[in-house]
């Protein structure tokens, strides 16, 4: 078996296929020893996967010894091939395919060099390595289709390092006609403004000022920024929500809401804190 091929059982399917597919596209070959067409297709799949040099992985599932797994995935005939990306199935075919057809199927599920660069940059951000993001994005920056997505990731990396001018420059270069979400651009801009707002002041000092004058919206905005710089994201979100309730969306052109979205973007969509405060924001709005 090649170095990019493994086997899975009911006990290992989640790790071998679902978890692995979050970083590398996975083909699952449901087969059986007695199946002649399976023995024809198997080497074709392995050759195609090996030629990709690790860009895609092949997992073999013997349906005779893993009947429950076959039933679970709706296997009614073999050979059956299912493709998984990001923990979910994205494509499938049944029966023997020639080399060209298998290559075309893999092309549909494998990310391009530019898409792989974007995915790698997101992994670097999640892993706390923002300084490695810009060079990793070089292929995406050279693509008209992906350059603006790359600039957003570069802006996020600069913000993570506290390089606000560089972040603003990256955001300013996003094309107004781009397909990227304009609200995401605005959220990053607001996050940059928020992080600058404290201007070196300590949260404790700003907290005293807010308690002395709760209606001073600019000081509360600066407090949220100081808390963000200190890594106190929940407290920053509390202040922004309070600011939104007190000053409304007119303050800094919807700045409080946009800054909250910027923090959600940094946390990631599945983060418990992001989910909790999205709900609170929706209730207010």
C-alpha positions as MATLAB code, in Angstrom:
seq = 'XXXXXXXXXXXXXXXXXXXXXXXXXXXXXXXXXXXXXXXXXXXXXXXXXXXXXXXXXXXXXXXXXXXXXXXXXXXXXXXXXXXXXXXXXXXXXXXXXXXXXXXXXXXXXXXXXXXXXXXXXXXXXXXXXXXXXXXXXXXXXXXXXXXXXXXXXXXXXXXXXXXXXXXXXXXXXXXXXXXXXXXXXXXXXXXXXXXXXXXXXXXXXXXXXXXXXXXXXXXXXXXXXXXXXXXXXXXXXXXXXXXXXXXXXXXXXXXXXXXXXXXXXXXXXXXXXXXXXXXXXXXXX';
ca = [
       0.000    0.000    0.000;
       1.354    3.440   -0.897;
       2.335    6.053    1.649;
      -0.823    8.056    0.921;
      -3.252    5.170    1.395;
      -4.628    3.728    4.633;
      -7.454    1.481    5.821;
     -10.380    2.319    8.070;
     -12.850    0.409   10.211;
     -15.918    1.538   12.066;
     -13.698    2.415   15.016;
     -11.191    4.458   13.008;
     -13.347    5.999   10.265;
     -13.889    9.302   12.097;
     -10.149    9.845   12.566;
      -8.936    8.405    9.265;
     -11.549   10.138    7.114;
     -13.494   12.930    8.805;
     -10.662   14.468   10.826;
      -8.050   13.971    8.121;
     -10.336   15.596    5.525;
     -10.240   18.849    7.503;
      -6.699   19.351    6.228;
      -6.442   17.011    3.216;
      -9.164   15.846    0.775;
      -9.916   12.151    1.336;
     -11.222    9.537   -1.105;
     -12.901    6.522    0.499;
     -12.889    3.325   -1.559;
     -15.616    0.930   -0.380;
     -14.567   -2.456   -1.767;
     -14.465   -6.219   -1.102;
     -11.966   -8.966   -1.890;
     -14.460  -10.980   -3.986;
     -15.385   -7.941   -6.148;
     -13.650   -8.089   -9.551;
     -14.401   -4.462  -10.519;
     -13.011   -3.385   -7.130;
      -9.687   -5.048   -7.961;
      -9.646   -3.139  -11.253;
     -10.479    0.261   -9.744;
      -8.234   -0.018   -6.663;
      -4.864    0.321   -8.475;
      -6.244    3.182  -10.590;
      -7.206    5.087   -7.448;
      -3.882    4.370   -5.767;
      -1.905    5.489   -8.813;
      -3.910    8.723   -9.086;
      -3.503    9.484   -5.387;
       0.209    8.686   -5.399;
       0.711   11.038   -8.364;
      -0.685   13.898   -6.277;
       2.127   13.537   -3.756;
      -0.011   13.885   -0.640;
      -2.451   16.504   -1.933;
      -5.198   13.895   -1.571;
      -5.486   10.755    0.600;
      -7.097    7.379   -0.123;
      -8.797    5.319    2.605;
      -9.869    1.730    1.886;
     -12.937    0.279    3.618;
     -13.585   -3.469    3.271;
     -17.382   -3.731    3.196;
     -17.327   -7.429    4.182;
     -15.659   -6.732    7.528;
     -17.296   -3.317    8.024;
     -20.913   -3.934    7.050;
     -22.335   -1.432    9.547;
     -20.087    1.271    8.111;
     -21.245    0.412    4.600;
     -24.893    0.650    5.669;
     -24.247    3.906    7.485;
     -22.873    5.457    4.283;
     -25.576    4.081    2.025;
     -23.406    1.645    0.075;
     -25.662   -0.431   -2.204;
     -23.094   -1.428   -4.807;
     -19.327   -1.653   -5.028;
     -16.857   -0.359   -5.886;
     -18.166    2.909   -4.445;
     -15.979    5.965   -3.960;
     -16.925    8.916   -1.749;
     -14.923   12.127   -1.384;
     -14.682   14.048    1.900;
     -13.487   17.601    2.416;
     -13.732   19.560    5.653;
     -15.379   16.661    7.476;
     -18.252   16.207    5.029;
     -18.921   14.281    1.832;
     -18.597   16.416   -1.306;
     -18.797   13.887   -4.144;
     -19.156   10.213   -5.055;
     -19.309    7.676   -7.879;
     -20.129    3.974   -8.216;
     -18.466    1.448  -10.499;
     -15.202    1.268  -12.401;
     -13.732    4.475  -13.878;
     -10.691    4.780  -16.107;
      -7.634    6.836  -15.207;
      -8.853    9.977  -16.948;
     -12.257    9.881  -15.217;
     -10.660    9.305  -11.815;
      -8.266   12.215  -12.371;
     -11.188   14.472  -13.347;
     -13.091   13.453  -10.207;
     -10.089   14.239   -8.011;
      -9.635   17.585   -9.759;
     -13.155   18.526   -8.641;
     -12.417   17.985   -4.945;
      -8.744   18.945   -4.661;
      -8.063   22.588   -3.911;
      -5.978   24.534   -6.391;
      -2.571   25.852   -5.326;
      -4.232   29.188   -4.561;
      -6.996   27.583   -2.462;
      -4.432   25.479   -0.635;
      -2.497   28.661    0.168;
      -5.621   30.270    1.627;
      -6.307   27.187    3.743;
      -2.698   27.073    4.941;
      -2.865   30.760    5.940;
      -5.984   30.116    8.022;
      -4.200   27.229    9.757;
      -1.231   29.486   10.526;
      -3.521   32.138   12.000;
      -5.315   29.544   14.121;
      -1.943   28.196   15.233;
      -0.714   31.596   16.391;
       1.842   32.107   13.593;
       0.668   35.336   11.902;
       4.183   36.268   10.786;
       4.194   33.237    8.438;
       0.911   34.173    6.747;
       2.023   36.712    4.072;
       4.670   34.474    2.446;
       2.302   31.492    2.558;
      -0.266   33.493    0.577;
       1.987   34.300   -2.370;
       0.185   31.934   -4.819;
      -3.232   33.397   -3.874;
      -1.996   36.987   -4.206;
      -0.932   36.232   -7.772;
      -4.457   35.048   -8.637;
      -7.114   37.568   -9.697;
      -9.758   35.218   -8.349;
      -8.244   34.891   -4.861;
      -6.128   38.004   -4.266;
      -8.740   39.852   -2.211;
      -9.358   36.829    0.032;
      -5.601   36.753    0.563;
      -5.534   40.441    1.488;
      -8.168   39.877    4.159;
      -6.064   37.113    5.678;
      -2.970   39.317    5.527;
      -4.918   42.083    7.302;
      -5.913   39.611   10.016;
      -2.276   38.542   10.379;
      -1.102   42.158   10.721;
      -3.772   42.854   13.329;
      -2.665   39.802   15.295;
       0.854   41.278   15.364;
      -0.356   44.780   16.237;
       0.779   46.146   12.864;
      -2.237   48.391   12.350;
      -0.900   50.513    9.472;
      -0.024   47.402    7.487;
      -3.479   45.953    8.201;
      -5.165   49.137    6.996;
      -3.030   49.113    3.857;
      -4.025   45.525    3.055;
      -7.714   46.340    3.553;
      -7.442   49.470    1.413;
      -6.202   47.341   -1.490;
      -9.323   45.147   -1.511;
     -11.204   45.891   -4.732;
     -14.629   47.497   -4.213;
     -15.964   45.168   -6.928;
     -14.534   42.102   -5.195;
     -16.668   39.083   -4.384;
     -15.436   39.066   -0.772;
     -17.987   39.938    1.880;
     -18.004   43.725    2.341;
     -19.179   43.270    5.921;
     -16.072   41.207    6.650;
     -13.910   44.051    5.341;
     -15.785   46.534    7.522;
     -15.463   44.250   10.539;
     -11.691   44.101   10.135;
     -11.522   47.874    9.697;
     -13.524   48.350   12.897;
     -11.293   45.897   14.754;
      -8.255   47.894   13.652;
      -9.880   51.148   14.842;
     -10.803   49.523   18.145;
      -7.298   48.223   18.846;
      -5.840   51.674   18.172;
      -8.377   53.450   20.391;
      -6.780   52.781   23.777;
      -3.600   54.585   22.665;
      -1.562   52.847   25.348;
      -4.003   53.480   28.218;
      -4.529   50.672   30.731;
      -7.978   49.074   31.079;
      -8.072   49.962   34.791;
      -7.609   53.667   34.054;
     -10.270   53.672   31.345;
     -12.641   51.655   33.556;
     -12.496   54.375   36.207;
     -13.327   57.011   33.605;
     -16.292   54.995   32.320;
     -17.617   54.510   35.832;
     -17.300   58.251   36.390;
     -19.179   59.066   33.179;
     -21.072   56.081   31.677;
     -22.316   58.296   28.849;
     -18.800   58.960   27.521;
     -18.999   56.633   24.541;
     -15.504   57.379   23.251;
     -13.940   56.300   26.548;
     -15.992   53.090   26.565;
     -14.842   52.434   23.001;
     -11.229   52.924   24.127;
     -11.836   50.604   27.089;
     -13.052   47.868   24.743;
      -9.920   48.366   22.675;
      -7.646   48.175   25.724;
      -9.357   44.980   26.833;
      -8.865   43.506   23.368;
      -5.166   44.324   23.473;
      -4.941   42.556   26.827;
      -6.613   39.481   25.325;
      -9.785   39.943   27.400;
     -12.157   39.324   24.519;
     -15.277   38.537   26.541;
     -14.950   41.736   28.562;
     -14.349   43.690   25.343;
     -17.503   42.189   23.833;
     -19.457   43.143   26.959;
     -18.337   46.752   26.593;
     -19.142   46.847   22.889;
     -22.605   45.423   23.489;
     -23.168   48.006   26.215;
     -21.936   50.708   23.854;
     -24.286   49.517   21.143;
     -27.222   49.662   23.569;
     -26.282   53.131   24.834;
     -25.086   54.861   21.661;
     -26.842   52.878   18.948;
     -25.545   52.065   15.507;
     -24.882   55.691   14.621;
     -21.791   55.748   16.852;
     -18.695   55.545   14.647;
     -20.813   54.417   11.698;
     -22.046   51.227   13.385;
     -18.604   50.801   14.931;
     -19.621   48.741   17.972;
     -21.440   46.116   15.928;
     -18.710   46.011   13.279;
     -16.036   45.618   15.947;
     -17.971   42.728   17.496;
     -18.072   41.058   14.089;
     -14.331   41.602   13.832;
     -13.811   39.798   17.135;
     -16.082   36.956   15.984;
     -13.914   36.701   12.866;
     -10.790   36.403   15.004;
     -12.349   33.785   17.291;
     -13.719   31.685   14.431;
     -17.339   30.678   13.744;
     -17.300   27.618   16.016;
     -15.851   29.317   19.080;
     -18.224   29.151   22.070;
     -17.717   32.849   22.865;
     -18.488   33.864   19.273;
     -21.696   31.801   19.266;
     -22.804   33.211   22.624;
     -22.289   36.843   21.679;
     -23.738   36.422   18.211;
     -26.933   35.352   19.930;
     -26.787   38.368   22.251;
     -26.170   40.672   19.300;
     -29.099   39.172   17.383;
     -31.383   39.645   20.407;
     -30.393   43.323   20.615;
     -30.757   43.943   16.876;
];
